[in-house]
Amino acid sequence: MSKPVLILTLAGLLVASLAPAQAGSARTSILEKLQNEAGTAFSAERGKVLFSSTHKGGKPKTNSCTVCHTKSPLKTGKTRAGKDIAPMALSKTKDRYSDPKKVAKWFRRNCRSVLGRECTALEKGDFITFMSTQ
Ligand code: HEC
């Protein structure tokens, strides 16, 4: 391997190994903000119930998170238009819940569709906590 190629390869490896750590600290700061707002400890079990249940108040055709995200957080979901959605489980999609704007946008949109209202900080924290165990 020539020297420039070696250096580029090493730089690439460094970036690749830093990316998950950065996603991790971004996720931690999102959870900390939610925690301050919620004031109660998050529960993976409640997050699971929020994810799996059928809800009233939203659009009848999207009355559960599982309509798009499937019943298994480990599986690839589908939008209403038929496009793939990467699995929600953190073990499957490493960069999940690490971009504050993306997290806020999709909670707002999906909670309105499914519950007919925005999710509370507690619900959001429970959901991310559950998906982090999956
Ligand atoms: C109508 C289809 C649909 C339903 C129903 C739905 N989602 Fe989603 N969700 C999406 C799409 C599309 C995305 C964006 C694509 C992606 O993140 O891969 C997304 C992304 C998200 C994200 C962002 C994840 C990240 O990486 O930051 C969260 C959080 C989320 N959904 C939570 C929920 C919750 C909670 C429910 C149930 C209350 C729900 N979704 C129901 C389609 C849906």
py3Dmol code that shows the C-alpha trace and the ligand (Angstrom):
import py3Dmol

protein = """\
ATOM      1  CA  MET A   1       0.000   0.000   0.000  1.00  0.00           C
ATOM      2  CA  SER A   2       1.415   3.446  -0.918  1.00  0.00           C
ATOM      3  CA  LYS A   3       1.761   6.041   1.824  1.00  0.00           C
ATOM      4  CA  PRO A   4      -1.112   8.364   0.728  1.00  0.00           C
ATOM      5  CA  VAL A   5      -3.418   5.359   0.333  1.00  0.00           C
ATOM      6  CA  LEU A   6      -2.448   4.103   3.764  1.00  0.00           C
ATOM      7  CA  ILE A   7      -3.115   7.520   5.331  1.00  0.00           C
ATOM      8  CA  LEU A   8      -6.496   7.785   3.603  1.00  0.00           C
ATOM      9  CA  THR A   9      -7.396   4.292   4.755  1.00  0.00           C
ATOM     10  CA  LEU A  10      -6.460   5.112   8.341  1.00  0.00           C
ATOM     11  CA  ALA A  11      -8.396   8.390   8.199  1.00  0.00           C
ATOM     12  CA  GLY A  12     -11.410   6.478   6.873  1.00  0.00           C
ATOM     13  CA  LEU A  13     -11.198   3.943   9.687  1.00  0.00           C
ATOM     14  CA  LEU A  14     -10.980   6.740  12.239  1.00  0.00           C
ATOM     15  CA  VAL A  15     -14.091   8.482  10.877  1.00  0.00           C
ATOM     16  CA  ALA A  16     -15.957   5.170  10.713  1.00  0.00           C
ATOM     17  CA  SER A  17     -15.118   4.398  14.336  1.00  0.00           C
ATOM     18  CA  LEU A  18     -16.009   7.899  15.572  1.00  0.00           C
ATOM     19  CA  ALA A  19     -19.401   8.090  13.846  1.00  0.00           C
ATOM     20  CA  PRO A  20     -21.272   5.685  16.179  1.00  0.00           C
ATOM     21  CA  ALA A  21     -19.755   7.399  19.241  1.00  0.00           C
ATOM     22  CA  GLN A  22     -20.962  10.793  17.989  1.00  0.00           C
ATOM     23  CA  ALA A  23     -24.434   9.403  17.292  1.00  0.00           C
ATOM     24  CA  GLY A  24     -24.376   8.000  20.823  1.00  0.00           C
ATOM     25  CA  SER A  25     -23.598  11.318  22.496  1.00  0.00           C
ATOM     26  CA  ALA A  26     -26.165  13.147  20.346  1.00  0.00           C
ATOM     27  CA  ARG A  27     -28.752  10.557  21.402  1.00  0.00           C
ATOM     28  CA  THR A  28     -27.785  10.976  25.052  1.00  0.00           C
ATOM     29  CA  SER A  29     -28.284  14.744  24.834  1.00  0.00           C
ATOM     30  CA  ILE A  30     -31.716  14.302  23.163  1.00  0.00           C
ATOM     31  CA  LEU A  31     -32.715  11.941  25.977  1.00  0.00           C
ATOM     32  CA  GLU A  32     -31.381  14.322  28.648  1.00  0.00           C
ATOM     33  CA  LYS A  33     -33.503  17.177  27.297  1.00  0.00           C
ATOM     34  CA  LEU A  34     -36.588  14.959  27.231  1.00  0.00           C
ATOM     35  CA  GLN A  35     -35.766  13.762  30.742  1.00  0.00           C
ATOM     36  CA  ASN A  36     -35.633  17.325  32.078  1.00  0.00           C
ATOM     37  CA  GLU A  37     -39.013  18.046  30.510  1.00  0.00           C
ATOM     38  CA  ALA A  38     -40.643  14.788  31.613  1.00  0.00           C
ATOM     39  CA  GLY A  39     -39.314  14.744  35.160  1.00  0.00           C
ATOM     40  CA  THR A  40     -39.968  10.984  35.481  1.00  0.00           C
ATOM     41  CA  ALA A  41     -37.678   8.060  34.657  1.00  0.00           C
ATOM     42  CA  PHE A  42     -38.248   6.518  31.229  1.00  0.00           C
ATOM     43  CA  SER A  43     -39.568   3.002  30.836  1.00  0.00           C
ATOM     44  CA  ALA A  44     -38.788   0.663  27.938  1.00  0.00           C
ATOM     45  CA  GLU A  45     -41.901  -1.304  28.871  1.00  0.00           C
ATOM     46  CA  ARG A  46     -44.172   1.751  28.415  1.00  0.00           C
ATOM     47  CA  GLY A  47     -42.351   2.536  25.165  1.00  0.00           C
ATOM     48  CA  LYS A  48     -43.149  -0.946  23.930  1.00  0.00           C
ATOM     49  CA  VAL A  49     -46.850  -0.478  24.755  1.00  0.00           C
ATOM     50  CA  LEU A  50     -46.915   2.893  22.956  1.00  0.00           C
ATOM     51  CA  PHE A  51     -45.313   1.300  19.909  1.00  0.00           C
ATOM     52  CA  SER A  52     -47.429  -1.872  19.788  1.00  0.00           C
ATOM     53  CA  SER A  53     -50.873  -0.596  20.791  1.00  0.00           C
ATOM     54  CA  THR A  54     -53.764   0.426  18.608  1.00  0.00           C
ATOM     55  CA  HIS A  55     -54.711   4.031  19.390  1.00  0.00           C
ATOM     56  CA  LYS A  56     -57.804   6.192  19.041  1.00  0.00           C
ATOM     57  CA  GLY A  57     -57.822   9.858  18.112  1.00  0.00           C
ATOM     58  CA  GLY A  58     -55.628   9.799  15.026  1.00  0.00           C
ATOM     59  CA  LYS A  59     -56.320   8.728  11.465  1.00  0.00           C
ATOM     60  CA  PRO A  60     -58.117   5.366  11.372  1.00  0.00           C
ATOM     61  CA  LYS A  61     -55.749   4.019   8.698  1.00  0.00           C
ATOM     62  CA  THR A  62     -52.684   4.787  10.790  1.00  0.00           C
ATOM     63  CA  ASN A  63     -53.923   3.881  14.268  1.00  0.00           C
ATOM     64  CA  SER A  64     -50.649   2.259  15.355  1.00  0.00           C
ATOM     65  CA  CYS A  65     -46.924   2.888  14.952  1.00  0.00           C
ATOM     66  CA  THR A  66     -46.759  -0.676  13.646  1.00  0.00           C
ATOM     67  CA  VAL A  67     -48.797   0.213  10.523  1.00  0.00           C
ATOM     68  CA  CYS A  68     -45.605   1.664   9.009  1.00  0.00           C
ATOM     69  CA  HIS A  69     -42.861   0.342  11.293  1.00  0.00           C
ATOM     70  CA  THR A  70     -44.184  -3.286  11.402  1.00  0.00           C
ATOM     71  CA  LYS A  71     -44.838  -5.186  14.633  1.00  0.00           C
ATOM     72  CA  SER A  72     -41.115  -5.904  14.989  1.00  0.00           C
ATOM     73  CA  PRO A  73     -38.657  -3.048  15.630  1.00  0.00           C
ATOM     74  CA  LEU A  74     -36.068  -5.285  13.939  1.00  0.00           C
ATOM     75  CA  LYS A  75     -37.851  -5.319  10.592  1.00  0.00           C
ATOM     76  CA  THR A  76     -37.849  -2.930   7.645  1.00  0.00           C
ATOM     77  CA  GLY A  77     -41.074  -0.938   7.522  1.00  0.00           C
ATOM     78  CA  LYS A  78     -43.010   0.688   4.702  1.00  0.00           C
ATOM     79  CA  THR A  79     -44.409   4.175   4.199  1.00  0.00           C
ATOM     80  CA  ARG A  80     -47.992   4.531   3.017  1.00  0.00           C
ATOM     81  CA  ALA A  81     -46.501   5.141  -0.455  1.00  0.00           C
ATOM     82  CA  GLY A  82     -44.577   1.853  -0.292  1.00  0.00           C
ATOM     83  CA  LYS A  83     -41.064   3.170   0.369  1.00  0.00           C
ATOM     84  CA  ASP A  84     -38.829   1.214   2.756  1.00  0.00           C
ATOM     85  CA  ILE A  85     -38.282   2.510   6.309  1.00  0.00           C
ATOM     86  CA  ALA A  86     -35.120   1.248   8.018  1.00  0.00           C
ATOM     87  CA  PRO A  87     -35.791  -0.737  11.229  1.00  0.00           C
ATOM     88  CA  MET A  88     -36.483   1.357  14.338  1.00  0.00           C
ATOM     89  CA  ALA A  89     -34.313  -0.828  16.605  1.00  0.00           C
ATOM     90  CA  LEU A  90     -31.018   0.825  17.446  1.00  0.00           C
ATOM     91  CA  SER A  91     -29.217  -2.516  17.046  1.00  0.00           C
ATOM     92  CA  LYS A  92     -30.278  -2.549  13.381  1.00  0.00           C
ATOM     93  CA  THR A  93     -30.083   1.146  12.430  1.00  0.00           C
ATOM     94  CA  LYS A  94     -27.163   2.677  14.306  1.00  0.00           C
ATOM     95  CA  ASP A  95     -27.835   6.353  13.579  1.00  0.00           C
ATOM     96  CA  ARG A  96     -31.421   6.347  14.875  1.00  0.00           C
ATOM     97  CA  TYR A  97     -32.534   9.052  17.372  1.00  0.00           C
ATOM     98  CA  SER A  98     -29.331  11.066  17.001  1.00  0.00           C
ATOM     99  CA  ASP A  99     -30.472  14.037  14.882  1.00  0.00           C
ATOM    100  CA  PRO A 100     -32.622  16.368  17.056  1.00  0.00           C
ATOM    101  CA  LYS A 101     -34.433  17.892  14.055  1.00  0.00           C
ATOM    102  CA  LYS A 102     -35.243  14.530  12.540  1.00  0.00           C
ATOM    103  CA  VAL A 103     -36.427  13.128  15.877  1.00  0.00           C
ATOM    104  CA  ALA A 104     -38.666  16.182  16.527  1.00  0.00           C
ATOM    105  CA  LYS A 105     -40.084  16.219  12.997  1.00  0.00           C
ATOM    106  CA  TRP A 106     -41.099  12.565  12.910  1.00  0.00           C
ATOM    107  CA  PHE A 107     -42.445  12.392  16.461  1.00  0.00           C
ATOM    108  CA  ARG A 108     -44.609  15.435  15.672  1.00  0.00           C
ATOM    109  CA  ARG A 109     -45.871  14.006  12.401  1.00  0.00           C
ATOM    110  CA  ASN A 110     -46.340  10.393  13.453  1.00  0.00           C
ATOM    111  CA  CYS A 111     -47.858  11.081  16.871  1.00  0.00           C
ATOM    112  CA  ARG A 112     -50.393  13.396  15.224  1.00  0.00           C
ATOM    113  CA  SER A 113     -51.290  10.709  12.663  1.00  0.00           C
ATOM    114  CA  VAL A 114     -51.538   7.903  15.198  1.00  0.00           C
ATOM    115  CA  LEU A 115     -52.704   9.620  18.410  1.00  0.00           C
ATOM    116  CA  GLY A 116     -54.229  12.793  16.992  1.00  0.00           C
ATOM    117  CA  ARG A 117     -51.896  14.859  19.197  1.00  0.00           C
ATOM    118  CA  GLU A 118     -48.222  15.407  19.835  1.00  0.00           C
ATOM    119  CA  CYS A 119     -46.434  12.883  22.026  1.00  0.00           C
ATOM    120  CA  THR A 120     -45.362  14.046  25.475  1.00  0.00           C
ATOM    121  CA  ALA A 121     -41.697  14.199  26.476  1.00  0.00           C
ATOM    122  CA  LEU A 122     -42.323  11.097  28.594  1.00  0.00           C
ATOM    123  CA  GLU A 123     -43.746   9.158  25.634  1.00  0.00           C
ATOM    124  CA  LYS A 124     -40.857  10.179  23.399  1.00  0.00           C
ATOM    125  CA  GLY A 125     -38.290   9.199  26.029  1.00  0.00           C
ATOM    126  CA  ASP A 126     -40.038   5.876  26.673  1.00  0.00           C
ATOM    127  CA  PHE A 127     -40.107   5.148  22.932  1.00  0.00           C
ATOM    128  CA  ILE A 128     -36.406   5.892  22.371  1.00  0.00           C
ATOM    129  CA  THR A 129     -35.530   3.955  25.529  1.00  0.00           C
ATOM    130  CA  PHE A 130     -37.467   0.934  24.268  1.00  0.00           C
ATOM    131  CA  MET A 131     -35.910   1.099  20.791  1.00  0.00           C
ATOM    132  CA  SER A 132     -32.448   1.379  22.357  1.00  0.00           C
ATOM    133  CA  THR A 133     -32.975  -2.011  24.000  1.00  0.00           C
ATOM    134  CA  GLN A 134     -34.033  -3.610  20.719  1.00  0.00           C
TER     135      GLN A 134
END
"""
ligand_1 = """\
43
HEC
C -47.641 6.644 8.232
C -46.453 5.850 8.507
C -45.833 5.953 9.894
C -46.459 5.736 11.107
C -47.886 5.332 11.370
C -45.445 5.964 12.114
N -44.260 6.303 11.536
Fe -42.544 6.792 12.486
N -41.637 7.190 10.698
C -42.224 7.054 9.470
C -41.306 7.496 8.444
C -41.584 7.512 6.947
C -40.139 7.919 9.104
C -38.884 8.547 8.469
C -38.019 7.574 7.782
C -36.966 6.981 8.661
O -36.667 7.520 9.751
O -36.394 5.957 8.279
C -40.383 7.708 10.525
C -39.465 8.012 11.503
C -39.750 8.005 12.848
C -38.882 8.520 13.860
C -37.496 9.150 13.640
C -36.430 8.133 13.969
C -35.020 8.696 13.917
O -34.173 8.046 13.328
O -34.788 9.764 14.463
C -39.513 8.350 15.058
C -39.002 8.767 16.427
C -40.772 7.724 14.789
N -40.900 7.514 13.436
C -41.690 7.383 15.762
C -42.957 6.885 15.493
C -43.938 6.619 16.518
C -43.729 6.819 18.006
C -45.052 6.174 15.882
C -46.381 5.805 16.516
C -46.950 6.770 17.482
C -44.775 6.183 14.455
N -43.481 6.603 14.274
C -45.682 5.859 13.470
C -43.499 6.591 9.210
C -44.446 6.306 10.177
"""
view = py3Dmol.view(width=600, height=400)
view.addModel(protein, "pdb")
view.setStyle({"model": 0}, {"cartoon": {"style": "trace"}})
view.addModel(ligand_1, "xyz")
view.setStyle({"model": 1}, {"stick": {}})
view.zoomTo()
view.show()
